[in-house]
Amino acid sequence: MALTLSNLIDSDITKARTLPSSYYVDSHRFAELKLGFRKLWHFAAHKSQLANCSTIELGHMGNLIDEPMIMTMDGEIRCLSNVCTHRGMLIVGGTCSKNAIQCPYHGRTFDLDGALRSMPEFDEVVDFPSELDDLRNFPTLSWKGLIFTGVEPSNLKSCLDEMEKRVGWMPIETFEYDPTRNRSYEVKANWALYVDNYLEGFHIPFVHNDLNRALDYDNYQTELFEGGVLQIGIAREGESTFDIPENSPDFGLSVAAYYYWIFPGLMLNFYPWGLSVNLVVPLSVDQTRIIYHGFVWDKRMLGKGAGGDLDKVESEDQEIVEATQRGVSSQTYDRGRYSPTKEAGVHHFHQILTS
């Protein structure tokens, strides 16, 4: 029987074979998969990124879903098109603190809700302005200060319910944006390979010596939910942990990190010091941009435990993923098998990707 997408990844992990290498090296398959991103919710920003400005450019959205966007705040947070309705110029680069948005090309000006405010030299234009001259508003969803957007996004409820259950006790909405923790890396590998690597702790003892000293590998946990994966890093004795309240299902556990992945490429890494957001942005079939943003909860915990040196962990991961990209490009490799005890998250991702 020929394999179709619906049965490409066997639901029984003990029988399943991994993704065919074509998912990592075929440019046509890459373009097809990326087109589907337009129907998903994506992380836009944390509300603290608007603490000192009225408008920020969401630069990653242009590469992620081919829609340049901005986020504005005028009492309400909105995600708007960053494309001027006059001649298509990108309007905002970086941040803006004004109470209006002005295109730098010909001066067309918009209110922070996207409505056209003024346009020079257009007095004689018939039927102007109309709704078509306003900036497009995109759907916006907020959970504890985390803002999500998309073009035609589907349901995110199962993911938010899962996070509310496990980490909803944290005051995430009060975390403070720390721009010194921003990073942007270009990785010479397919985006899905980067996600594969993130979704298993199997490689930690072999790749991340320092992280392995902070985490109890034997008690590393992976939980699956609709649209995502949670990995819980249990701390070794003496390492930094959360002070987990009694109403949490993890009360009594020495948790060093909660690693959330939400399909396709959002990684929310909660540490005792706060939150590291990793955005996986596919650029081409073998090129990916990884963007880091940091939001601090407790400055005293910075530099400690599993989240103590993220730059080193990232560098180690990049080296592995880039080497794997070269490997899966070989004519001698097609598919592998999963470890039922260590690669349940990868298996879950592959099922979602091919469903």
N, C-alpha and C positions, 0 to 999 in steps of 0.2 A: 504494500500500500504506500502510495506517495505521501510524503509529509506535507501537511498544510500548516498555516500559521496557528490554527486552532489546536493542533495536536503536536506541534513542533517540540514543545517542552513537556515531557510526561509529568503529570501531577504527582506521581510517586517519585520522590527524590532518589530513592534507592535504585530506580530503573532509568532515571532521566539522563540524557546527554545535554551538555551545555549548548549555548548559542553557536550556530555555525560561524566560522570565521568571516563569512561574507558580511555579517552585521557590523564588523569592525573595519572592513576594508573596501566595501562596495559603495561608491559615491551615490549611485541611484537609490540604494536602500537607505543611505544616510538622509538624503533629501526627503524621501517619503516619510521617514520617522519624524524628522524635524517639523514637517508640515503639520503633524498631529499635535504639536506643542501649543498651537493656537487655541485649542479647545480645553486647555488646562489652566488652573490657577498657578500663578508664579509669585514668588516673594518680590515685593516692590521695595520696601524699606521698613525700618522701625520708626515710630513717630518721633523719637528723640532726634532723628536726623533733621527734623524741621524746627528744632528748638531755637535756632538763631537765624532762620531764613524763612521766606514764604514759599519758595519754589526750589525744587532740586531736580536735576536731570537724572532719569533712571537709565543710565547708559547701557546697562546690560540687556534691556528689553529689545533694543534694536537688533542685536545679534541673536537673542534667544528666540524671538517670535517675529522678527522683521517688522516691528512696530516701535519706532522711537517714541518714548513717553517721558512725561514729567509728572511730578507729584506736587500738589499745591495745598496750602492751608489758609483758609480764611474763616475759621470757625468750624469748617468741615474739611476733612481730608479727601482730595480727589486725585484720580489718575487721569491725565489728559494726554491727547496727542501732542507731540513736540514738533509737529509739521505745520507750518503756516499755511492757511487756506488760500493765500494769494498765489504764490508761485512754488510752494513746497519747500521753502527754506527751513532748516532746523532752527528753532527759536532760542532755546536755552542751552547753554553749555556750562555745566557746573551748578552753581547755586545763584539765587537771586533773592534780595530782601525787599523788593518793592511791592506795592499793592496792585501792580498790573504787570502784564507780560508783553514785551514789545519785540517784534521781529527786527533783527538788526539789518535786514536787507532793504526794506522799503517803509519801515515804521508802522506796519499794522499792529494795533494794540488790542489786547484781550484782557478781560477781567480774570480774576483767579478762579472763577467757575467755568472759564472757557468761552464765555460770551464775547463777541466782538464789541469793542468799545469805540474804536475810531480807526479811520484809514485816510491818509492824505491823498489828495488829487482824485477822489472818487465821487465828487458831488454830482457829476452828470451821468453816472452809471445807473441804468434802469434796473428796478427791482433789487436794489442793494440798500442795506444788507438783508440777507435771509438766514435761515438756520444753517444753510450750507457753509456760511462764512464763520460760524462758531467752531472752536476746537472740539474734536470728538471727545466725549466723556466715556471712559472705559469702566466696566464693573469693578467695584472696590469692596474688599472684605477686610475687616479688622478683627484680630483676636489678641487681646492682652498687649496691645501696642504694636503687634506685627501686622503689616499691611500687605495684602495680596491683591493682584490684579490679573487681567487677561483679556483676550479679545472676545471669545465666546466660551468662558470657562464652565466646566461641569461642576459636580458636587465635591466639596472639600470637607463635608461634615464628619465623615468617619475619621479623618486625620486629626481634625481639631478636637473631636471627642476623646480620641486616644491621648492627645497631649494634655487636655484638661484633666484627665484622670490621673496621669502620672506626674506632670510637672506644673499643673495649674495652681498649686500652692505657692509657687515662686512669684514674686512681684515683678514679672517680666516687663510690664508697662512702665515701671520706674527705672529700668536699666538705662544707663547713660551711654550715648554714642561716643566712642573713642576713636577719632580718625587716625591716630597713630598706629592703630592695629589694622588699618586697611592694607590689603595686599592684592596684587593682580599678577598671576603667573600664566605663561603660555606653555602648554604641555603638548608635546609632539605625540599625541595619542588620541584615539577615538574616545568620545565622551563616555560611552558605555563601559569601556575598560576602566575608566577612572571610578565610575559608580561601582562596578564589580569589586574593585579593590577596597572601597570604603565599606562595603556591606559584609565583610567578614573579618573576624579577629584572628583567623587562621594564620595569617602572615606575621602577626605582631612579634612572636619570639624570634623570627628569622630576619626581620627587617628593622624593627624599632627597639633597639636595646634599652634605651632610656625609658620609653613608654612601658616596655615589658617589666621594668623594675617597679613601676608605679601601679600596675594592674595585676590582679590575680587571674592569670590566664585560664586556669582550670575552672573558675567560676564565672567566666565571661558568658553573658546571656544574650540571646537573640529572640525577639518576639515579632511576629508578623501581624499586620493588620491591613485592611483594605486600602490600597494606594500607598503603602509605606512599610517601613521596617524600623523597629527600635532595637538598638543594641545598648546594653547596660554594662558599663565597665565597673567591676568590683575592685576596690582598692586593696592593695597589700597593707599589712599592718603598719601603722605609723604614717601613711600617706594621707593627703587631704581628702576629705569627704564632705558630703552635704549633711546638714543638720535636718534630717527628714522628720516632718511632723507625724503624729500618731494616726492621723486620718489618711495618710498615704498608704497605698498597697505595698510600698517598699520600706515601711517603717521597720527599723531594726537592721537593715542592710547597710553595709559600708560602701555606698555608691560614690565612685570617683567621677563618673561622667555618664550622661545620657546622650546617646548619639541617635538622632532622628534623621531618617531619610524619607522625603516625600517625592514621589514620582513627578517629573523625570529626574531632576538634578538639584533639589534643594536639600541641604544638610544643615540641621540645627543642632549644634553641639553645646550642651549645657554643662558647665563646670561650676564648682563652688565660687569662682570669681565672676561668673556671668555667662554670656552667650557668644559663641563664635558662629556666624552664619557663613556657610560656604555655598557659593553659587557655581554650578557647573554649566558653562555656556559653550555649546558646540559651535565651532567656527567652520570646520570642514570635516571630511571623513577621518582625517588623521591629525587634526589640530583642535585643541580645546583651551578655553580660557577659564581659569579658576579664580574667583573673586572672593576675598575674605572681608567681612565686616565684624567689628568687635563691639559688644555692648556690656558695660561693666556694672556689676552688682555690688561686689565687695572688693575694693582695691587691695585689702590686706592679703587676699588669696592669690593675687596675680603672681605668676612665676612658679607656682607650686603644683605638684601632683600631675595628673594625666593631661591637664591643659596648660602645663608650665612652659613648654617650648614647642609651640605649634609650627614655627618656621622649620625646625629640624625635622619634625614628623612629615611636613609637606615635602621637603626636599627628598627625603627617603622614599616617599610614595611616588613622587615624580620619576625618579630613577627606575623604579620597578615597573611602573606603568608604561613608560616609553620603551623599555626593553621588551615588555610583553607585546606592545604594538608591532615591533619588528618581528617578534616570533609568530604572531597570528597571521602576518603577511606572507609567511612561508608557504610554499606549495605543498609541503608535507604535513601541514596541520589543518584540521577542520574542526573537530569537536572533542571535548573531554568529558569527564564525569564529575559529579558533585560529592563532597564529603557530607553525609547526612547530619553529622554532629556539628560541623563548622561552617557550612556554606548554604544554610537554609535561606538566608537573606538574599544571596545571589540567585538562587533558584526562584525565589519569589519575584525578584526583579525581572528575570527572564520570562517568567509566565505573564507578567503584566505587559512587557514589551511586545510579546507575540500574541496577545489576546485580541 
